[in-house]
């Protein structure tokens, strides 16, 4: 985290106390974008512990590469704990990467282009694409207002009633954190942990 990002967020009257409490945070690009995208799909709408169990089983049972996922028997993927739908989604991602979607291409795209490209894959929504931007591509200015943890963090740091603000209103409140909204998001998650 740059000193500029840290100081800007620390100076914010609402987020500043959380920033000061947790200190500087880093965003690190992942060297395994396919693997991380698959993990994001596994994590969708599951508790942390359930997702971890399924993820561990899958990594033990198959090689988590596009070729490995597509070569795996569907029953093996299902036995790992993936639903029928998530099995399909993971295979869709594998097909997209096998058909030419690459880490280099994604790194070269703008944030909006990454979201557009990833959400063309059935099973990858805006939330997953934004998590990819933050945790795989290490983009600094992503605000995933679709995430429940982000919304709860906003409520906490701004002293808001639960669900009293629209997503648009929350985006407006986050605007002063530009161009460091990915870091701000990490602090919001910490605020509710």
C-alpha positions as a LaTeX table, in Angstrom:
\begin{tabular}{lrrr}
\hline
Residue & $x$ (\AA) & $y$ (\AA) & $z$ (\AA) \\
\hline
Unk1 & 0.00 & 0.00 & 0.00 \\
Unk2 & 1.43 & 3.33 & $-0.98$ \\
Unk3 & 1.93 & 5.98 & 1.66 \\
Unk4 & $-0.47$ & 8.22 & $-0.30$ \\
Unk5 & $-3.24$ & 5.60 & $-0.15$ \\
Unk6 & $-2.67$ & 4.96 & 3.53 \\
Unk7 & $-2.63$ & 8.63 & 4.49 \\
Unk8 & $-5.68$ & 9.48 & 2.35 \\
Unk9 & $-7.80$ & 6.72 & 3.90 \\
Unk10 & $-6.46$ & 7.35 & 7.40 \\
Unk11 & $-7.54$ & 11.01 & 7.08 \\
Unk12 & $-11.12$ & 10.04 & 6.23 \\
Unk13 & $-13.39$ & 10.95 & 9.18 \\
Unk14 & $-15.40$ & 7.71 & 8.90 \\
Unk15 & $-12.90$ & 5.11 & 7.72 \\
Unk16 & $-9.85$ & 6.64 & 9.40 \\
Unk17 & $-10.25$ & 4.92 & 12.79 \\
Unk18 & $-10.45$ & 1.48 & 11.11 \\
Unk19 & $-7.40$ & 2.27 & 8.98 \\
Unk20 & $-5.45$ & 3.42 & 12.03 \\
Unk21 & $-6.49$ & 0.32 & 13.97 \\
Unk22 & $-5.42$ & $-2.15$ & 11.26 \\
Unk23 & $-2.46$ & $-0.36$ & 9.68 \\
Unk24 & $-1.40$ & $-0.54$ & 6.03 \\
Unk25 & $-2.78$ & $-3.34$ & 3.85 \\
Unk26 & $-1.50$ & $-4.76$ & 0.62 \\
Unk27 & $-3.13$ & $-5.91$ & $-2.60$ \\
Unk28 & $-1.15$ & $-8.66$ & $-4.25$ \\
Unk29 & $-1.73$ & $-9.89$ & $-7.79$ \\
Unk30 & $-2.22$ & $-13.64$ & $-8.03$ \\
Unk31 & $-0.06$ & $-15.77$ & $-10.27$ \\
Unk32 & $-2.98$ & $-18.24$ & $-10.63$ \\
Unk33 & $-5.92$ & $-16.30$ & $-12.12$ \\
Unk34 & $-7.81$ & $-19.37$ & $-13.34$ \\
Unk35 & $-7.49$ & $-21.10$ & $-9.99$ \\
Unk36 & $-8.61$ & $-17.99$ & $-8.13$ \\
Unk37 & $-11.64$ & $-17.53$ & $-10.39$ \\
Unk38 & $-12.66$ & $-21.14$ & $-9.76$ \\
Unk39 & $-12.28$ & $-20.57$ & $-6.02$ \\
Unk40 & $-14.47$ & $-17.45$ & $-6.27$ \\
Unk41 & $-17.21$ & $-19.53$ & $-7.88$ \\
Unk42 & $-16.89$ & $-22.20$ & $-5.18$ \\
Unk43 & $-17.16$ & $-19.46$ & $-2.52$ \\
Unk44 & $-20.35$ & $-17.92$ & $-3.94$ \\
Unk45 & $-23.22$ & $-17.96$ & $-1.44$ \\
Unk46 & $-21.49$ & $-20.33$ & 0.99 \\
Unk47 & $-20.17$ & $-19.95$ & 4.49 \\
Unk48 & $-16.40$ & $-19.67$ & 4.73 \\
Unk49 & $-16.05$ & $-23.12$ & 6.29 \\
Unk50 & $-18.32$ & $-24.88$ & 3.76 \\
Unk51 & $-16.47$ & $-23.23$ & 0.87 \\
Unk52 & $-13.09$ & $-24.22$ & 2.33 \\
Unk53 & $-14.18$ & $-27.86$ & 2.66 \\
Unk54 & $-15.38$ & $-28.03$ & $-0.95$ \\
Unk55 & $-12.30$ & $-26.20$ & $-2.20$ \\
Unk56 & $-9.94$ & $-28.58$ & $-0.36$ \\
Unk57 & $-11.79$ & $-31.63$ & $-1.70$ \\
Unk58 & $-11.67$ & $-30.27$ & $-5.24$ \\
Unk59 & $-7.95$ & $-29.49$ & $-5.09$ \\
Unk60 & $-7.32$ & $-33.02$ & $-3.78$ \\
Unk61 & $-9.49$ & $-34.68$ & $-6.44$ \\
Unk62 & $-8.59$ & $-32.82$ & $-9.64$ \\
Unk63 & $-5.88$ & $-30.69$ & $-11.18$ \\
Unk64 & $-7.32$ & $-27.18$ & $-11.02$ \\
Unk65 & $-6.35$ & $-26.05$ & $-14.51$ \\
Unk66 & $-8.68$ & $-25.59$ & $-17.48$ \\
Unk67 & $-7.55$ & $-28.94$ & $-18.86$ \\
Unk68 & $-7.83$ & $-30.67$ & $-15.49$ \\
Unk69 & $-11.33$ & $-29.39$ & $-14.79$ \\
Unk70 & $-12.58$ & $-30.32$ & $-18.27$ \\
Unk71 & $-10.96$ & $-33.77$ & $-18.07$ \\
Unk72 & $-12.46$ & $-34.48$ & $-14.64$ \\
Unk73 & $-15.54$ & $-36.63$ & $-14.50$ \\
Unk74 & $-18.58$ & $-34.55$ & $-13.52$ \\
Unk75 & $-19.34$ & $-37.06$ & $-10.76$ \\
Unk76 & $-15.90$ & $-36.39$ & $-9.24$ \\
Unk77 & $-16.61$ & $-32.65$ & $-9.16$ \\
Unk78 & $-20.04$ & $-33.27$ & $-7.65$ \\
Unk79 & $-18.49$ & $-35.61$ & $-5.03$ \\
Unk80 & $-16.29$ & $-32.70$ & $-3.94$ \\
Unk81 & $-19.46$ & $-30.90$ & $-2.90$ \\
Unk82 & $-20.09$ & $-28.74$ & $-5.95$ \\
Unk83 & $-23.74$ & $-28.35$ & $-6.85$ \\
Unk84 & $-24.85$ & $-29.25$ & $-10.36$ \\
Unk85 & $-24.96$ & $-25.53$ & $-11.16$ \\
Unk86 & $-21.49$ & $-24.75$ & $-9.76$ \\
Unk87 & $-20.05$ & $-27.76$ & $-11.58$ \\
Unk88 & $-21.38$ & $-26.24$ & $-14.79$ \\
Unk89 & $-20.02$ & $-22.79$ & $-13.88$ \\
Unk90 & $-16.53$ & $-24.11$ & $-13.09$ \\
Unk91 & $-16.51$ & $-25.97$ & $-16.39$ \\
Unk92 & $-17.68$ & $-22.79$ & $-18.20$ \\
Unk93 & $-14.70$ & $-20.90$ & $-16.77$ \\
Unk94 & $-12.38$ & $-23.73$ & $-17.82$ \\
Unk95 & $-13.77$ & $-23.60$ & $-21.36$ \\
Unk96 & $-13.33$ & $-19.81$ & $-21.52$ \\
Unk97 & $-9.68$ & $-20.10$ & $-20.49$ \\
Unk98 & $-9.11$ & $-23.01$ & $-22.84$ \\
Unk99 & $-10.72$ & $-21.02$ & $-25.66$ \\
Unk100 & $-8.19$ & $-18.21$ & $-25.23$ \\
Unk101 & $-9.09$ & $-16.04$ & $-22.26$ \\
Unk102 & $-5.74$ & $-15.44$ & $-20.60$ \\
Unk103 & $-4.21$ & $-13.79$ & $-17.58$ \\
Unk104 & $-2.23$ & $-11.50$ & $-19.87$ \\
Unk105 & $-5.41$ & $-10.38$ & $-21.65$ \\
Unk106 & $-7.15$ & $-9.69$ & $-18.34$ \\
Unk107 & $-4.19$ & $-7.74$ & $-16.95$ \\
Unk108 & $-4.20$ & $-5.55$ & $-20.07$ \\
Unk109 & $-7.92$ & $-4.72$ & $-19.81$ \\
Unk110 & $-9.55$ & $-1.83$ & $-17.98$ \\
Unk111 & $-11.66$ & $-2.68$ & $-14.92$ \\
Unk112 & $-14.86$ & $-2.32$ & $-16.94$ \\
Unk113 & $-13.48$ & $-4.53$ & $-19.71$ \\
Unk114 & $-12.53$ & $-7.22$ & $-17.19$ \\
Unk115 & $-16.02$ & $-7.15$ & $-15.69$ \\
Unk116 & $-17.60$ & $-7.31$ & $-19.16$ \\
Unk117 & $-15.32$ & $-10.14$ & $-20.29$ \\
Unk118 & $-15.76$ & $-12.25$ & $-17.15$ \\
Unk119 & $-19.52$ & $-11.76$ & $-16.86$ \\
Unk120 & $-19.92$ & $-13.13$ & $-20.38$ \\
Unk121 & $-19.04$ & $-16.50$ & $-18.83$ \\
Unk122 & $-22.22$ & $-18.12$ & $-17.51$ \\
Unk123 & $-21.83$ & $-18.37$ & $-13.72$ \\
Unk124 & $-19.58$ & $-15.33$ & $-13.29$ \\
Unk125 & $-21.44$ & $-12.28$ & $-12.05$ \\
Unk126 & $-20.41$ & $-8.75$ & $-11.24$ \\
Unk127 & $-19.53$ & $-9.65$ & $-7.62$ \\
Unk128 & $-17.18$ & $-12.42$ & $-8.75$ \\
Unk129 & $-15.62$ & $-10.15$ & $-11.39$ \\
Unk130 & $-14.99$ & $-7.42$ & $-8.81$ \\
Unk131 & $-13.43$ & $-9.93$ & $-6.39$ \\
Unk132 & $-11.20$ & $-10.98$ & $-9.29$ \\
Unk133 & $-10.19$ & $-7.37$ & $-9.89$ \\
Unk134 & $-9.24$ & $-6.89$ & $-6.23$ \\
Unk135 & $-7.75$ & $-10.25$ & $-5.26$ \\
Unk136 & $-6.30$ & $-11.49$ & $-8.55$ \\
Unk137 & $-5.40$ & $-8.38$ & $-10.54$ \\
Unk138 & $-4.74$ & $-6.18$ & $-7.46$ \\
Unk139 & $-6.64$ & $-3.22$ & $-8.90$ \\
Unk140 & $-6.70$ & $-0.35$ & $-6.39$ \\
Unk141 & $-10.01$ & 1.35 & $-7.12$ \\
Unk142 & $-12.78$ & $-1.25$ & $-7.06$ \\
Unk143 & $-15.82$ & $-0.86$ & $-4.83$ \\
Unk144 & $-17.86$ & $-4.10$ & $-4.63$ \\
Unk145 & $-21.08$ & $-2.68$ & $-3.21$ \\
Unk146 & $-22.77$ & $-5.96$ & $-4.23$ \\
Unk147 & $-20.97$ & $-7.64$ & $-1.31$ \\
Unk148 & $-22.96$ & $-7.95$ & 1.92 \\
Unk149 & $-19.81$ & $-7.51$ & 4.01 \\
Unk150 & $-19.09$ & $-4.21$ & 2.26 \\
Unk151 & $-22.61$ & $-2.96$ & 2.92 \\
Unk152 & $-22.40$ & $-4.00$ & 6.58 \\
Unk153 & $-18.99$ & $-2.32$ & 6.85 \\
Unk154 & $-20.43$ & 0.90 & 5.41 \\
Unk155 & $-23.28$ & 0.76 & 7.91 \\
Unk156 & $-20.80$ & 0.32 & 10.73 \\
Unk157 & $-18.31$ & 3.04 & 9.80 \\
Unk158 & $-21.04$ & 5.56 & 8.93 \\
Unk159 & $-23.34$ & 4.61 & 11.82 \\
Unk160 & $-26.21$ & 3.73 & 9.49 \\
Unk161 & $-29.26$ & 1.60 & 10.13 \\
Unk162 & $-29.13$ & $-1.78$ & 8.36 \\
Unk163 & $-30.23$ & $-1.48$ & 4.74 \\
Unk164 & $-31.16$ & 2.19 & 5.14 \\
Unk165 & $-29.11$ & 3.22 & 2.11 \\
Unk166 & $-29.38$ & 2.17 & $-1.50$ \\
Unk167 & $-26.34$ & 0.78 & $-3.28$ \\
Unk168 & $-26.16$ & 4.04 & $-5.22$ \\
Unk169 & $-26.08$ & 6.04 & $-1.99$ \\
Unk170 & $-23.34$ & 3.78 & $-0.63$ \\
Unk171 & $-21.33$ & 4.26 & $-3.84$ \\
Unk172 & $-21.65$ & 8.03 & $-3.35$ \\
Unk173 & $-20.40$ & 7.73 & 0.24 \\
Unk174 & $-17.40$ & 5.74 & $-1.04$ \\
Unk175 & $-16.51$ & 8.30 & $-3.72$ \\
Unk176 & $-14.10$ & 10.26 & $-1.45$ \\
Unk177 & $-11.99$ & 7.08 & $-1.19$ \\
Unk178 & $-11.26$ & 7.19 & $-4.95$ \\
Unk179 & $-8.70$ & 6.11 & $-6.24$ \\
Unk180 & $-8.15$ & 3.69 & $-3.34$ \\
Unk181 & $-11.55$ & 2.03 & $-2.96$ \\
Unk182 & $-10.13$ & $-1.53$ & $-3.07$ \\
Unk183 & $-8.10$ & $-0.73$ & 0.03 \\
Unk184 & $-11.13$ & 0.94 & 1.60 \\
Unk185 & $-13.09$ & $-2.25$ & 0.87 \\
Unk186 & $-10.51$ & $-4.32$ & 2.70 \\
Unk187 & $-10.86$ & $-2.03$ & 5.71 \\
Unk188 & $-14.66$ & $-2.27$ & 5.55 \\
Unk189 & $-14.42$ & $-6.07$ & 5.69 \\
Unk190 & $-12.12$ & $-5.73$ & 8.69 \\
Unk191 & $-14.60$ & $-3.39$ & 10.37 \\
Unk192 & $-17.21$ & $-6.16$ & 10.45 \\
Unk193 & $-14.87$ & $-9.10$ & 11.21 \\
\hline
\end{tabular}
